[in-house]
Amino acid sequence: MLLRSILRIVVVSALSVALLAASALAASPPAPPNGSQSSDRLRAALQKDIDSYLAAHRQDENISALSLSVSLPGRPNNISLTTGRTSRNAGSPVRTVSLWQIGSITKSFTSAVLLQLEAEGKLNIDQTVGYWLPQYPAWRSVSIRRLLDMTSGIPGYDLVPAMGYSMTTIHRRYTPDQLIAFADPIYPEAPKPTSGYNYSNTNYLLAGLIIERATGKSYASELQRRFFGPLGLNNTYYSPNVYPASVTRRMVSGYWFNTGPGNEPFARFLRQDMKLSDMSWAAAAGGIVSSPEDVTRWARMLYDGNVLAPKQRQELLSIISLKTGKSIATTTLADHSGFGLGVAQMTMPKMGTFWFYEGETLGYRMAYVWFPKSKVVFAVGINSQPTEDHTGQLMQAIWQSLRDAGML
């Protein structure tokens, strides 16, 4: 029995399938509108999109809340909208500054720290795990680059049933070394090494440890010093374990609702509110809490700002084909999904080539899409991880509304 990764990206799944269907049906884009009346129409269309999703999937996804933020180029303020309440049982209306676990979108922050360290001459992403973390001899020849683009061959710690069963309470605390040990070949139940592209959260726990070894400081302090403070990400936080009440009281409740095969170790958490979870199980692979508006701000600065020097941005955006596991210059209609250093790219008919990510935790989903040609980015938070994820339908609807308004 293999546990489905509980901290994952949806690359080839409901999201990509729905986006493919949407792009295949699209016609030529209308001319961009002008005036406040058009802006009001766009807001109304986007509000309808999230309201409709909540109405359609309140029961089968066990959700009570959505939050959407759209960032348009040249406009200082986002279009930020919400629907629903902060809890299925009670709670207040969701606010645009309400907080969500963003899951594996955290990986782009981890990659960006390492790329900044490279630009500073403190490491090279072609250096190895053996150079920085000699305590893991089985992976001594694996480079940092291969950790970040998921070609390391190192299996995911969260694919080991024993790891799931060890989480007897949402307050269970782990060290990175304890989690990595589930994937180490010296552990009897460790999965076998993989080849080509293979999504593994173990890679990013190792990357987090390399950051701490290279800087002599905590992963949390590096995030705060490099990104959260300087970039004005005032609604973005990271804790290596339990979040303080000042953060959790602003969080929407999030629910584990996944009964799919392989998730038996987490049956005890079904329908539980996960917002008070100890996030040490996710750490540098997925432990950040943020708002959709801050996620759009981060994505814009990552892809189009000065977070990275030109060489390092090129490395960030160098992609591996999910189809072949080989390096490719760009995705195409024939080979439409690729993974960079903590970021993902897709090419679809009509929609063209864009960057996106959907991160999940034990109770939350956060997804963003960045369109490089129009420089439009949007992000949406949903408060569950369900058995069947219909996020692609929502992304399709939001894309269509933006397109109908002439923004794409």
Backbone torsions as a table, in degrees:
resi	resn	phi	psi	omega
1	MET	NA	126.0	176.9
2	LEU	-108.7	127.1	177.8
3	LEU	-72.0	128.6	173.8
4	ARG	-66.5	136.6	-177.8
5	SER	-53.6	126.9	-178.3
6	ILE	-88.6	-1.3	179.8
7	LEU	-137.8	95.0	-164.6
8	ARG	-141.7	170.0	170.9
9	ILE	-108.8	142.9	173.5
10	VAL	-99.6	103.3	-179.0
11	VAL	-103.9	-58.0	177.7
12	VAL	-111.5	90.4	-174.6
13	SER	-163.8	-149.3	-178.0
14	ALA	-58.0	-37.2	-177.2
15	LEU	-63.7	-51.9	-177.4
16	SER	-68.5	-38.0	179.7
17	VAL	-62.8	-45.2	-179.8
18	ALA	-67.0	-38.8	178.2
19	LEU	-66.1	-36.9	176.7
20	LEU	-62.9	-44.5	178.9
21	ALA	-62.6	-42.4	-179.7
22	ALA	-62.8	-44.8	-176.3
23	SER	-69.4	-32.3	-179.2
24	ALA	-68.5	-26.3	-177.4
25	LEU	-95.0	-6.0	-173.0
26	ALA	-71.2	147.6	174.2
27	ALA	-104.0	-170.6	179.5
28	SER	-67.1	143.4	-177.3
29	PRO	-71.0	144.7	177.1
30	PRO	-74.4	166.9	177.6
31	ALA	-69.8	146.2	179.6
32	PRO	-59.9	137.6	-179.6
33	PRO	-82.8	168.2	177.0
34	ASN	-131.0	154.1	170.6
35	GLY	92.9	161.9	-177.1
36	SER	-68.1	-27.4	179.5
37	GLN	-63.4	-41.8	177.9
38	SER	-65.5	-38.9	177.6
39	SER	-62.4	-40.9	178.5
40	ASP	-63.8	-39.1	178.9
41	ARG	-65.0	-39.6	179.0
42	LEU	-65.0	-45.3	178.7
43	ARG	-59.3	-41.8	-179.5
44	ALA	-64.5	-40.0	-179.9
45	ALA	-66.7	-41.8	179.6
46	LEU	-67.8	-38.4	177.1
47	GLN	-63.0	-39.7	178.0
48	LYS	-63.3	-37.9	179.9
49	ASP	-59.3	-48.3	-177.0
50	ILE	-76.3	-34.1	176.0
51	ASP	-61.4	-42.9	-178.1
52	SER	-66.3	-37.9	179.3
53	TYR	-65.7	-43.1	178.8
54	LEU	-62.4	-42.6	179.9
55	ALA	-63.9	-39.2	-175.9
56	ALA	-76.3	-29.1	-170.4
57	HIS	-124.6	14.9	177.6
58	ARG	-56.2	-40.8	-175.6
59	GLN	-87.4	-50.5	-172.8
60	ASP	-74.0	-17.9	175.5
61	GLU	-109.7	-1.8	178.8
62	ASN	55.5	48.4	-177.4
63	ILE	-112.4	157.2	175.6
64	SER	-132.0	-4.7	-171.2
65	ALA	-154.1	145.4	169.9
66	LEU	-136.9	151.8	174.7
67	SER	-141.2	131.6	-176.9
68	LEU	-124.7	137.7	173.1
69	SER	-135.8	132.2	-178.5
70	VAL	-120.2	127.0	177.5
71	SER	-111.0	120.8	-179.5
72	LEU	-106.7	140.8	-177.0
73	PRO	-62.5	139.8	177.3
74	GLY	80.2	0.6	-179.9
75	ARG	-113.1	123.5	-173.8
76	PRO	-68.3	-25.5	-175.3
77	ASN	-115.2	139.3	175.8
78	ASN	-73.6	158.2	163.0
79	ILE	-89.6	109.0	-176.1
80	SER	-121.2	127.2	-174.0
81	LEU	-136.6	153.6	177.3
82	THR	-137.5	165.7	172.4
83	THR	-151.5	146.4	176.7
84	GLY	91.6	-167.7	-176.2
85	ARG	-123.5	162.0	-172.6
86	THR	-70.3	-11.2	-179.6
87	SER	-148.1	150.9	176.2
88	ARG	-69.6	-26.7	-174.6
89	ASN	-94.2	-29.3	-177.8
90	ALA	-163.3	-138.3	174.7
91	GLY	91.2	166.5	-178.7
92	SER	-97.2	168.8	175.6
93	PRO	-58.6	142.8	178.7
94	VAL	-65.8	140.7	176.8
95	ARG	-108.5	158.9	179.9
96	THR	-65.7	-21.2	178.1
97	VAL	-98.2	8.2	173.6
98	SER	-62.6	153.0	-172.6
99	LEU	-108.4	151.9	-176.8
100	TRP	-139.3	147.0	167.1
101	GLN	-70.1	131.5	-175.4
102	ILE	-102.3	1.5	174.4
103	GLY	56.9	-133.5	-169.6
104	SER	-73.8	-2.6	168.4
105	ILE	-61.1	-23.1	172.8
106	THR	-52.1	-33.0	-176.4
107	LYS	-59.4	-33.0	178.8
108	SER	-67.8	-31.4	174.7
109	PHE	-67.4	-43.9	179.5
110	THR	-61.3	-45.6	177.6
111	SER	-61.4	-41.5	-177.4
112	ALA	-64.9	-37.0	176.1
113	VAL	-61.2	-47.8	-178.6
114	LEU	-63.2	-38.3	179.1
115	LEU	-69.7	-35.6	173.8
116	GLN	-65.4	-40.6	177.6
117	LEU	-62.1	-36.9	176.1
118	GLU	-63.6	-44.7	179.0
119	ALA	-62.1	-28.8	179.1
120	GLU	-83.4	-2.4	179.6
121	GLY	78.7	15.6	-176.8
122	LYS	-91.0	-15.3	173.4
123	LEU	-162.6	175.7	175.0
124	ASN	-132.6	135.3	-174.7
125	ILE	-72.5	-3.8	171.9
126	ASP	-95.1	1.8	169.0
127	GLN	-70.9	163.1	-169.2
128	THR	-107.4	164.6	172.0
129	VAL	-59.0	-39.0	179.5
130	GLY	-61.4	-34.5	178.7
131	TYR	-68.1	-44.1	-174.3
132	TRP	-94.5	-32.8	-175.4
133	LEU	-131.8	71.1	-175.7
134	PRO	-64.5	-10.6	178.7
135	GLN	-70.7	-5.8	178.4
136	TYR	-118.7	73.0	-173.8
137	PRO	-63.3	-26.9	-179.2
138	ALA	-62.4	-24.3	-176.5
139	TRP	-115.1	24.0	-171.7
140	ARG	-62.2	-26.3	-177.5
141	SER	-94.7	-0.4	-178.5
142	VAL	-78.8	129.0	-179.6
143	SER	-83.6	160.4	174.7
144	ILE	-58.8	-41.4	179.7
145	ARG	-55.7	-43.3	-178.3
146	ARG	-71.5	-27.7	170.5
147	LEU	-61.8	-46.2	-171.1
148	LEU	-75.4	-31.5	-179.1
149	ASP	-97.8	9.6	173.5
150	MET	67.1	33.5	174.1
151	THR	-114.9	20.9	-174.9
152	SER	-73.3	-24.5	-172.8
153	GLY	82.8	-0.9	-178.8
154	ILE	-83.1	124.6	-178.3
155	PRO	-73.7	164.3	-179.2
156	GLY	-81.4	133.6	177.5
157	TYR	-63.0	-29.8	-177.9
158	ASP	-84.0	9.2	171.6
159	LEU	-98.1	2.9	-179.1
160	VAL	-98.5	116.0	-178.9
161	PRO	-51.5	-36.3	-178.9
162	ALA	-60.7	-32.6	177.7
163	MET	-65.1	-44.9	179.2
164	GLY	-61.7	-45.0	-179.4
165	TYR	-67.8	-24.1	178.6
166	SER	-72.4	-18.8	178.6
167	MET	-85.0	75.2	-174.2
168	THR	-75.3	-15.6	178.6
169	THR	-147.6	156.6	178.5
170	ILE	-67.7	-11.8	179.9
171	HIS	-96.2	8.3	178.8
172	ARG	-62.0	130.6	-178.5
173	ARG	-110.1	135.7	177.5
174	TYR	-123.5	156.4	163.8
175	THR	-96.6	157.3	175.2
176	PRO	-54.7	-39.9	-179.8
177	ASP	-62.2	-37.1	178.4
178	GLN	-64.2	-40.2	179.5
179	LEU	-71.1	-45.8	-179.6
180	ILE	-59.5	-32.0	-178.7
181	ALA	-59.7	-28.7	178.8
182	PHE	-66.2	-24.2	-178.5
183	ALA	-100.1	-11.6	-177.9
184	ASP	-69.1	133.9	-178.3
185	PRO	-57.7	-19.1	178.0
186	ILE	-72.7	-14.2	177.2
187	TYR	-83.0	126.7	-173.3
188	PRO	-57.0	-33.1	-176.6
189	GLU	-98.2	11.3	-179.5
190	ALA	-63.2	138.6	175.2
191	PRO	-62.7	158.3	178.2
192	LYS	-71.1	151.3	175.6
193	PRO	-57.5	153.2	-178.1
194	THR	-109.1	178.0	176.4
195	SER	-136.6	158.5	-178.6
196	GLY	65.3	-148.8	177.1
197	TYR	-78.8	130.4	174.7
198	ASN	-153.4	119.0	-175.2
199	TYR	-69.9	122.4	-176.5
200	SER	-142.4	122.7	177.9
201	ASN	-73.0	-21.3	176.8
202	THR	-58.4	-36.6	179.5
203	ASN	-53.4	-42.0	-173.3
204	TYR	-84.2	-21.9	169.7
205	LEU	-68.2	-40.8	175.5
206	LEU	-62.2	-41.1	179.0
207	ALA	-61.9	-40.1	177.4
208	GLY	-62.3	-40.2	177.8
209	LEU	-66.2	-36.2	177.8
210	ILE	-65.4	-39.1	175.8
211	ILE	-57.8	-46.2	-178.6
212	GLU	-67.6	-36.9	178.9
213	ARG	-68.6	-39.7	-176.7
214	ALA	-74.3	-30.0	-176.2
215	THR	-101.1	-22.1	-173.0
216	GLY	72.6	13.0	-179.4
217	LYS	-128.2	167.2	-178.6
218	SER	-73.5	152.9	174.3
219	TYR	-56.5	-42.5	-179.3
220	ALA	-60.2	-43.8	-178.1
221	SER	-68.1	-32.9	177.6
222	GLU	-67.6	-39.9	176.2
223	LEU	-61.3	-46.5	-177.9
224	GLN	-64.6	-44.9	-175.4
225	ARG	-70.2	-36.3	-173.9
226	ARG	-90.9	-34.5	-168.7
227	PHE	-124.5	-59.0	-170.4
228	PHE	-57.8	-49.2	-179.8
229	GLY	-72.9	-58.9	-175.4
230	PRO	-61.8	-32.0	-175.8
231	LEU	-93.5	3.3	178.6
232	GLY	69.3	29.1	176.9
233	LEU	-84.3	73.1	-170.0
234	ASN	-77.5	-9.8	177.4
235	ASN	-115.0	28.4	-178.7
236	THR	-124.3	132.6	-172.3
237	TYR	-141.0	155.2	172.3
238	TYR	-139.3	131.8	172.0
239	SER	-127.7	138.0	178.1
240	PRO	-73.2	-8.1	178.4
241	ASN	-149.2	-100.4	-176.6
242	VAL	-92.9	134.6	176.2
243	TYR	-80.0	145.7	179.5
244	PRO	-70.5	162.1	-178.9
245	ALA	-60.3	-30.0	179.2
246	SER	-61.8	-24.1	176.2
247	VAL	-93.9	-49.1	-173.4
248	THR	-65.4	-29.6	179.0
249	ARG	-71.8	-13.0	175.5
250	ARG	-96.6	-4.8	-176.8
251	MET	-84.1	141.5	167.7
252	VAL	-70.4	143.2	173.5
253	SER	-62.9	145.6	179.1
254	GLY	-130.7	143.7	-169.1
255	TYR	-124.4	133.8	169.5
256	TRP	-80.8	122.2	-176.7
257	PHE	-141.4	36.4	-174.4
258	ASN	-107.6	110.5	179.4
259	THR	-108.7	17.5	-178.7
260	GLY	-68.0	163.5	179.8
261	PRO	-56.9	136.8	179.1
262	GLY	95.2	-9.3	-178.1
263	ASN	-102.8	17.0	179.1
264	GLU	-56.2	-35.0	180.0
265	PRO	-60.7	-19.4	-176.7
266	PHE	-106.7	14.0	-178.9
267	ALA	-58.4	-29.8	-179.0
268	ARG	-64.9	-18.6	-176.7
269	PHE	-96.1	1.1	-175.4
270	LEU	-54.8	125.0	178.8
271	ARG	69.2	3.5	177.4
272	GLN	-73.0	150.3	172.8
273	ASP	-79.3	120.1	-172.9
274	MET	-100.9	7.9	-171.7
275	LYS	-69.7	-20.2	178.3
276	LEU	-95.4	13.7	-178.5
277	SER	-61.1	146.4	166.7
278	ASP	-74.3	119.0	-173.4
279	MET	-90.7	14.9	177.7
280	SER	-62.6	-23.6	179.6
281	TRP	-68.3	-17.5	-178.2
282	ALA	-107.0	-42.7	173.1
283	ALA	47.3	-133.7	-174.7
284	ALA	-70.7	-6.2	175.9
285	ALA	-90.3	-17.1	-176.2
286	GLY	179.6	29.1	-171.0
287	GLY	-96.2	0.8	-174.6
288	ILE	-76.6	145.7	172.1
289	VAL	-113.7	138.0	-176.9
290	SER	-158.7	-175.8	174.3
291	SER	-113.7	156.7	177.1
292	PRO	-57.1	-37.0	179.8
293	GLU	-64.5	-42.2	177.4
294	ASP	-65.8	-34.6	177.5
295	VAL	-63.4	-40.5	177.2
296	THR	-66.5	-38.1	178.4
297	ARG	-63.4	-44.0	178.0
298	TRP	-61.4	-47.4	-178.5
299	ALA	-61.3	-43.0	179.8
300	ARG	-61.8	-43.6	-178.5
301	MET	-72.9	-31.3	179.3
302	LEU	-68.5	-46.5	-175.1
303	TYR	-87.6	-26.3	-170.5
304	ASP	-135.1	6.0	-178.4
305	GLY	-110.7	-156.3	-176.0
306	ASN	-110.7	25.6	176.7
307	VAL	-60.2	-39.1	-178.0
308	LEU	-122.1	146.0	171.6
309	ALA	-67.8	159.2	-176.0
310	PRO	-52.8	-43.6	-179.3
311	LYS	-62.5	-43.5	-177.6
312	GLN	-71.9	-33.1	175.3
313	ARG	-66.3	-38.3	176.5
314	GLN	-60.6	-40.1	177.3
315	GLU	-66.0	-43.1	178.2
316	LEU	-54.1	-42.0	-172.4
317	LEU	-94.7	8.2	174.6
318	SER	-78.9	122.5	-166.6
319	ILE	-114.6	153.5	174.2
320	ILE	-107.7	133.6	177.2
321	SER	-69.6	129.4	174.2
322	LEU	-70.4	-20.7	-178.7
323	LYS	-78.2	-42.4	-174.3
324	THR	-112.5	-18.2	-174.7
325	GLY	75.5	9.7	-179.1
326	LYS	-104.9	159.3	177.0
327	SER	-69.6	135.6	176.6
328	ILE	-134.2	154.2	-179.2
329	ALA	-70.7	-37.8	-179.8
330	THR	-162.2	160.0	172.7
331	THR	-74.9	158.3	180.0
332	THR	-138.4	176.2	176.5
333	LEU	-63.3	-31.4	-179.8
334	ALA	-80.8	-25.3	-177.6
335	ASP	-138.1	80.6	-158.6
336	HIS	-92.3	-2.2	-178.0
337	SER	-128.6	131.3	179.6
338	GLY	-141.2	158.4	-178.7
339	PHE	-126.9	128.8	176.8
340	GLY	-98.5	-141.8	179.5
341	LEU	-95.1	76.1	-178.2
342	GLY	87.1	13.1	177.0
343	VAL	-135.6	160.7	-177.7
344	ALA	-130.4	146.1	179.9
345	GLN	-124.2	149.7	177.6
346	MET	-144.3	147.6	173.3
347	THR	-123.4	128.7	-178.6
348	MET	-133.4	154.5	175.6
349	PRO	-57.0	142.2	-179.9
350	LYS	67.9	-50.0	-178.0
351	MET	-70.2	-24.8	-179.9
352	GLY	76.5	-149.9	-176.1
353	THR	-102.9	132.4	-178.6
354	PHE	-147.5	166.0	178.4
355	TRP	-111.0	145.3	-177.2
356	PHE	-159.2	169.2	173.2
357	TYR	-161.7	140.1	168.1
358	GLU	-122.3	113.2	177.3
359	GLY	-98.2	144.6	178.6
360	GLU	-133.1	147.8	169.9
361	THR	-125.8	-163.4	-179.4
362	LEU	-72.7	-2.4	178.8
363	GLY	-153.1	5.6	-172.1
364	TYR	-143.3	154.8	167.9
365	ARG	-130.6	139.1	171.6
366	MET	-136.8	127.2	-179.6
367	ALA	-130.0	143.0	172.6
368	TYR	-132.1	158.2	172.8
369	VAL	-135.6	130.5	177.7
370	TRP	-116.3	122.6	178.5
371	PHE	-101.7	106.1	-172.6
372	PRO	-66.0	-29.6	-178.6
373	LYS	-72.2	-46.8	-178.6
374	SER	-89.3	-14.8	-176.7
375	LYS	59.5	35.7	173.3
376	VAL	-98.7	138.2	175.1
377	VAL	-138.2	138.8	173.0
378	PHE	-135.3	155.9	178.8
379	ALA	-138.9	145.5	-179.4
380	VAL	-137.4	137.3	175.9
381	GLY	-110.2	139.8	179.0
382	ILE	-134.2	138.8	-167.5
383	ASN	-98.9	55.5	167.9
384	SER	-165.9	161.7	159.7
385	GLN	-114.0	108.4	-175.3
386	PRO	-97.6	173.9	175.7
387	THR	-64.9	-46.8	177.2
388	GLU	-113.9	122.4	-177.4
389	ASP	-97.9	117.2	-179.8
390	HIS	-102.5	19.3	-176.6
391	THR	-55.2	-34.3	179.5
392	GLY	-55.9	-36.3	178.1
393	GLN	-62.7	-40.9	-179.7
394	LEU	-68.4	-44.1	178.9
395	MET	-61.0	-37.8	177.0
396	GLN	-61.8	-45.5	-178.3
397	ALA	-64.9	-42.5	179.5
398	ILE	-64.7	-44.8	177.0
399	TRP	-56.6	-44.4	-178.6
400	GLN	-64.8	-39.9	179.1
401	SER	-65.1	-41.9	178.2
402	LEU	-66.2	-38.8	-179.8
403	ARG	-68.0	-42.4	178.6
404	ASP	-62.7	-28.1	178.6
405	ALA	-85.7	2.2	177.8
406	GLY	78.7	19.6	-177.3
407	MET	-91.2	-15.6	-178.1
408	LEU	-121.9	NA	NA
